[in-house]
Amino acid sequence: MAKKPRITVLQPESDVPLDRFEDWLPRGVRMSVIDLETKDVPNLDAIGDGLVVLGGRTSAHGSEKWIPVVKDLIADLHDIDIPVLGICLGHQLAAEALGGRVKVADPRGPEEGAFELEWLPGAAADPVLGGAVVAGGPVPMSHHDAVVELPAGAVELARTATYENAAFRLGDTWGVQFHPEASPELMQRWWASKGRKGTTMLDRMRQVDHRVAPTCQAVADGFTAVVNGDA
């Protein structure tokens, strides 16, 4: 029996985990998680059939030694048509790896919480994001940096009322500024880590999770389908 395709997940920081993707992403695939706080970025030939790059509190312009290595890896995978999904920081790294530009601490300010997306032409037919368009719910956001210029040839697939480039595609590389993996509990932990008291974020996210969860799960299902060759 042939082995299932394998997705490698790069986790830049321990407090930005797979969370819901730990259950949603492995459906029909195998998964290897690489903790970049303790392990090196794997070589190109060790990635398998797809790559997911999670978020983190550093920036795409940070001084961590792994940042340029991950950018080079994304560019190399793009060149050989291996599917890549970048989430938040991963989205920003993917954009810069392919020739785009990120603004650190964008003066428009942070987006934190559940945000509605404006889906743009092409999104409904996109193999990764089309299911999220159908689900139609808001998505979790937690960012201050932003992709302000897409790579040449990339297609913008979604934006918010404040920020363009909330999702893009270039070939078999996708980037999403939002956090499809993040549960209400994880959003609360990030919110509280900035010194805030109470459960405001948890309460807000739980109120809309009946719409958020199906939208976000559709992203995981779409990327898995692409890796499997079913999309």
C-alpha positions, 0 to 999 in steps of 0.5 A, a space after each residue: 500500500 502506498 504511503 499517504 502524502 506527508 506535510 511538514 509543519 514549521 513552528 517558529 515559536 512554542 506559543 503559536 502551535 498547530 492548535 486546531 490544525 493538529 486535528 484538522 490537517 492530518 486527514 488523509 496525510 501524514 504530518 511532521 512538526 519541526 520546532 524551530 526553537 530547538 531544531 534546524 530548518 529541514 533540507 528541501 528533500 526532507 519536506 515531503 509533499 507540502 509545507 505549512 509555516 505557522 505564525 510567531 511573535 518575531 517579524 519577517 525582518 527579525 534577526 533569527 538565523 532561521 528566517 532567511 533559511 525558511 525564505 529560501 526554502 519557500 522559494 525553492 519549494 515554489 520553484 518545484 511546485 510543492 504546495 506551501 501554506 504560510 499563516 500570519 508570519 508564514 504568510 509574510 515570509 512567503 510573500 517576501 521569499 517570492 519578491 513581495 514586501 512586508 511592513 513591520 508595525 504597520 501604522 494602520 495598527 493591529 487586527 485582533 479578534 474575529 474579522 470579516 473578509 472581503 473575498 476577491 475574484 478568483 477566491 471562490 474557485 481557489 482549491 485551498 480557499 474556495 471552501 472558506 468562501 462558501 462557509 462565509 464566516 469571519 476569521 481569527 486575526 492577530 497581527 500588526 505587521 502586514 504584506 504591503 506588496 505582493 510578489 509579481 504575478 501573485 493574486 490577491 484573494 482576500 482583504 479586510 476593511 483595513 488591510 489588503 492582502 489578507 490572502 494570496 496565491 502564487 502558483 502552489 504557494 498560498 499565504 493567509 494573514 489570518 490564523 485558521 488554526 486558532 481556537 478561541 482559547 488560543 486567541 485568549 492566551 495571545 490576548 492575555 499575554 500582552 498584560 490584559 485582564 479578563 476573558 474578553 477575547 475568549 468571550 468574543 471568539 466563542 460567540 462567533 465560533 459557530 461561523 469561524 470554525 467551519 470557515 477555518 477548517 475549510 482552509 485545512 481541508 483545502 490544503 490537504 486536498 491539494 497535497 493529496 492531488 484531489 483538488 
